[in-house]
């Protein structure tokens, strides 16, 4: 039986004396580059949606990955987004890959932007989900500062942080919660040290590279880019997605209704159609 999100083994690759955890499975003979996943704040490989990863793996290989010092990976967590991006580039090369497509969600979308800017030869196409550019204004709901850092997030925390406010959105959130807990041998939770390092990285990322031209750096991203968000993102204001699509030369934007930060988890079938069309065209 071929591997799936629930069965793909956790593997390790050593880079600079640290062991980076990853899982890799899918359609090796597709002729498409592997799809490399970069996860949100505190998130590891088991915070992705199996419907999303297995749906994408039908048409290409997918690679899930834990950052340095996150979950199953060893090492001291990075405190700058550009350093996290450079780690990802080293892991991609260590895996013997010369080109990947990249999907980055939230903090992972920030990493994906810097990975693409700093190592453009590695990236063919880019998917940015629920994220922001350097110099953006996240304008979060103040409640997130109590909810997001909790040591053990509850389902109610996830519903508030990732999903829309309607009953239909909450039902979709509960369905996602069940799917993401199906795997038996899950990653260990991320450490308090990782959380603090990622908070520092996020705070440093909010500042613009050029105060007079806040989004000029986005013009360096020449790869085809698909930006997806929910209409009411309480973590990173949805307007940041508009800033990205206005300034990345070959970008398009899709905003899902009645959805929040994790729009791709609320509408997994719709997301798969959009993502597969984008990656295949």
C-alpha positions as CSV (number, residue, x, y, z in Angstrom):
1,X,0.0,0.0,0.0
2,X,1.3,3.5,-0.8
3,X,2.0,5.9,2.0
4,X,-0.5,8.5,3.0
5,X,-0.6,11.4,5.5
6,X,-1.5,8.8,8.2
7,X,1.2,6.3,7.4
8,X,4.2,8.1,5.8
9,X,7.2,7.4,8.1
10,X,9.0,10.2,9.9
11,X,12.5,10.5,8.5
12,X,15.5,12.6,9.4
13,X,18.2,14.4,7.5
14,X,21.2,15.9,9.2
15,X,22.2,19.4,8.2
16,X,24.8,21.5,10.1
17,X,24.7,19.0,13.0
18,X,20.9,19.1,13.5
19,X,18.4,16.4,12.6
20,X,15.5,17.8,10.6
21,X,12.3,15.7,10.6
22,X,10.3,15.3,7.4
23,X,7.7,13.0,5.8
24,X,7.7,12.4,2.0
25,X,5.1,10.6,-0.1
26,X,3.0,10.9,-3.2
27,X,3.1,10.5,-7.0
28,X,6.9,10.4,-7.8
29,X,6.3,10.0,-11.5
30,X,4.1,13.0,-12.0
31,X,6.8,15.1,-13.7
32,X,5.9,17.9,-11.2
33,X,8.4,19.2,-8.6
34,X,7.7,18.0,-5.0
35,X,5.5,20.4,-3.0
36,X,7.3,21.6,0.1
37,X,5.2,22.6,3.1
38,X,6.1,25.4,5.6
39,X,3.8,25.4,8.7
40,X,2.3,28.1,11.0
41,X,3.3,29.4,14.4
42,X,4.2,26.5,16.7
43,X,2.9,24.0,14.1
44,X,4.5,20.7,13.0
45,X,3.8,18.0,10.5
46,X,0.6,16.9,12.2
47,X,-1.0,20.3,12.0
48,X,-1.7,19.9,8.3
49,X,-5.0,18.6,7.0
50,X,-4.8,15.0,5.7
51,X,-7.5,15.8,3.1
52,X,-5.2,18.6,1.8
53,X,-1.9,16.8,1.8
54,X,-3.2,13.5,0.4
55,X,-5.3,15.3,-2.2
56,X,-2.2,17.1,-3.4
57,X,-0.1,14.0,-3.2
58,X,-2.2,12.3,-5.8
59,X,-0.6,14.5,-8.4
60,X,2.9,15.0,-7.1
61,X,5.2,14.2,-4.1
62,X,4.6,16.2,-1.0
63,X,7.1,16.9,1.8
64,X,6.1,17.9,5.3
65,X,8.9,19.4,7.4
66,X,9.6,20.5,11.0
67,X,11.7,23.7,11.4
68,X,14.9,23.6,13.4
69,X,14.0,22.9,17.1
70,X,10.3,22.3,16.2
71,X,8.6,19.1,17.3
72,X,10.7,16.2,16.1
73,X,13.6,18.3,14.7
74,X,16.6,19.1,16.9
75,X,18.6,22.3,17.3
76,X,18.1,25.8,18.7
77,X,15.1,27.4,17.2
78,X,15.8,30.3,14.8
79,X,14.8,33.9,15.8
80,X,14.7,35.4,12.3
81,X,12.4,34.5,9.4
82,X,15.3,34.8,6.9
83,X,17.3,32.2,8.9
84,X,14.3,29.8,9.0
85,X,14.1,30.3,5.2
86,X,17.8,29.5,4.8
87,X,17.3,26.3,6.8
88,X,14.6,25.3,4.5
89,X,16.8,25.9,1.5
90,X,19.6,23.7,3.0
91,X,17.1,20.9,3.7
92,X,15.7,21.0,0.2
93,X,19.2,20.8,-1.3
94,X,20.2,18.1,1.2
95,X,17.2,16.0,0.0
96,X,18.8,16.2,-3.5
97,X,16.1,18.5,-4.9
98,X,16.9,21.3,-7.4
99,X,13.4,22.7,-7.7
100,X,10.2,22.6,-5.5
101,X,6.8,24.2,-5.4
102,X,6.2,25.8,-2.0
103,X,3.1,26.2,0.2
104,X,3.5,28.4,3.2
105,X,0.7,29.0,5.8
106,X,0.8,32.0,8.2
107,X,4.3,32.2,9.6
108,X,5.2,29.5,7.0
109,X,4.0,32.0,4.4
110,X,6.5,34.5,5.7
111,X,9.2,31.9,5.5
112,X,8.1,30.9,1.9
113,X,8.4,34.6,0.8
114,X,12.0,34.8,2.1
115,X,12.9,31.4,0.8
116,X,11.7,32.5,-2.7
117,X,13.5,35.9,-2.5
118,X,16.8,34.5,-1.1
119,X,16.9,31.2,-3.1
120,X,14.8,31.9,-6.2
121,X,16.5,29.1,-8.2
122,X,14.9,26.5,-5.8
123,X,11.2,27.6,-6.2
124,X,9.0,27.1,-9.3
125,X,5.6,28.1,-7.9
126,X,4.4,29.6,-4.6
127,X,1.2,29.3,-2.6
128,X,0.8,31.8,0.3
129,X,-2.0,31.0,2.7
130,X,-3.3,33.3,5.5
131,X,0.0,35.3,5.7
132,X,1.5,38.7,5.3
133,X,4.4,40.5,3.7
134,X,7.2,42.3,5.4
135,X,6.0,45.7,6.4
136,X,2.4,44.5,6.6
137,X,0.0,45.3,9.4
138,X,-1.3,42.1,11.0
139,X,-4.0,44.1,12.9
140,X,-5.0,41.0,14.9
141,X,-8.0,40.5,17.2
142,X,-6.5,41.2,20.7
143,X,-8.0,37.8,21.9
144,X,-5.3,36.0,19.9
145,X,-2.6,37.0,22.4
146,X,-4.3,34.9,25.1
147,X,-5.4,32.1,22.8
148,X,-2.5,31.4,20.4
149,X,0.3,30.9,23.0
150,X,-1.6,28.5,25.3
151,X,0.6,25.4,26.0
152,X,-2.1,23.0,24.9
153,X,-4.6,24.6,22.4
154,X,-8.1,23.3,22.6
155,X,-10.6,22.8,19.8
156,X,-12.3,26.0,20.8
157,X,-9.0,27.8,20.4
158,X,-8.6,26.4,16.9
159,X,-12.1,27.3,16.0
160,X,-11.6,30.9,17.0
161,X,-8.1,31.3,15.5
162,X,-8.6,29.4,12.2
163,X,-12.3,29.4,11.2
164,X,-15.2,31.7,10.4
165,X,-17.8,32.6,13.0
166,X,-20.9,30.9,11.6
167,X,-22.2,27.5,12.7
168,X,-21.3,26.0,9.3
169,X,-17.7,27.3,9.7
170,X,-17.5,25.8,13.2
171,X,-18.8,22.4,11.9
172,X,-16.1,22.5,9.2
173,X,-13.6,23.3,12.0
174,X,-14.6,20.3,14.1
175,X,-14.3,18.1,11.0
176,X,-10.8,19.4,10.4
177,X,-10.0,18.8,14.1
178,X,-11.0,15.1,13.8
179,X,-9.0,14.6,10.6
180,X,-5.8,16.1,12.0
181,X,-5.8,13.8,15.0
182,X,-6.2,10.6,13.1
183,X,-2.5,9.8,12.8
184,X,-1.3,7.5,15.6
185,X,2.4,8.4,15.9
186,X,2.2,12.1,16.0
187,X,5.0,14.7,16.5
188,X,5.7,15.8,20.0
189,X,4.4,19.2,20.8
190,X,6.6,22.2,20.1
191,X,8.6,23.6,23.0
192,X,8.2,26.9,24.9
193,X,11.6,27.9,23.4
194,X,10.3,27.5,19.9
195,X,7.3,29.6,20.7
196,X,9.4,32.4,22.0
197,X,11.8,32.3,19.1
198,X,8.9,32.4,16.6
199,X,7.3,35.3,18.4
200,X,10.6,37.2,18.0
201,X,10.9,36.2,14.4
202,X,7.4,37.4,13.7
203,X,7.9,40.7,15.4
204,X,11.1,41.3,13.4
205,X,9.3,40.5,10.2
206,X,6.6,43.1,10.7
207,X,9.1,45.9,10.1
208,X,9.5,47.0,6.5
209,X,12.8,46.5,4.6
210,X,12.4,50.0,3.2
211,X,10.2,52.4,5.2
212,X,9.6,54.5,2.2
213,X,8.6,51.6,-0.1
214,X,7.1,49.1,2.3
215,X,6.3,46.4,-0.3
216,X,9.0,47.0,-3.0
217,X,10.8,43.8,-2.0
218,X,7.8,41.7,-3.2
219,X,8.7,42.7,-6.7
220,X,11.7,40.3,-6.4
221,X,9.3,37.3,-6.3
222,X,8.9,36.5,-10.0
223,X,7.4,33.0,-9.6
224,X,3.7,32.4,-10.2
225,X,2.0,32.9,-6.9
226,X,-1.4,32.0,-5.6
227,X,-2.6,33.9,-2.4
228,X,-5.5,32.4,-0.5
229,X,-7.2,33.7,2.7
230,X,-10.5,33.9,4.4
231,X,-12.6,37.1,4.4
232,X,-12.2,37.6,8.1
233,X,-8.8,36.6,9.3
234,X,-8.4,37.4,13.0
235,X,-4.7,36.4,13.1
236,X,-3.4,38.4,10.1
237,X,-5.8,40.9,8.6
238,X,-7.0,39.8,5.2
239,X,-5.9,43.1,3.6
240,X,-2.3,41.9,3.8
241,X,-3.2,39.3,1.1
242,X,-4.3,42.2,-1.1
243,X,-1.0,44.0,-0.5
244,X,0.9,40.9,-1.6
245,X,-1.1,40.4,-4.8
246,X,-0.7,44.0,-5.7
247,X,3.1,43.9,-5.4
248,X,4.1,40.3,-6.5
249,X,4.2,40.6,-10.3
250,X,2.6,37.3,-11.2
251,X,0.2,36.8,-8.3
252,X,-3.5,36.1,-8.0
253,X,-5.8,36.2,-5.0
254,X,-8.7,34.1,-3.8
255,X,-10.7,35.1,-0.7
256,X,-13.1,32.5,0.7
257,X,-16.4,33.6,2.2
258,X,-17.3,33.1,5.9
259,X,-13.7,31.9,6.5
260,X,-10.8,33.0,8.7
261,X,-7.1,32.3,9.0
262,X,-7.3,28.6,8.0
263,X,-9.6,29.0,5.0
264,X,-7.9,26.0,3.3
265,X,-9.0,23.8,6.2
266,X,-12.5,25.1,6.2
267,X,-13.0,24.6,2.4
268,X,-10.6,21.6,1.7
269,X,-12.4,20.4,-1.5
270,X,-12.5,24.0,-2.9
271,X,-8.9,24.6,-1.9
272,X,-7.7,21.4,-3.7
273,X,-9.4,22.4,-6.9
274,X,-7.8,25.9,-6.9
275,X,-4.4,24.6,-5.8
276,X,-4.2,21.7,-8.3
277,X,-5.4,24.0,-11.2
278,X,-2.7,26.5,-10.2
279,X,0.1,23.9,-9.9
280,X,-0.9,22.1,-13.1
281,X,-1.4,25.0,-15.4
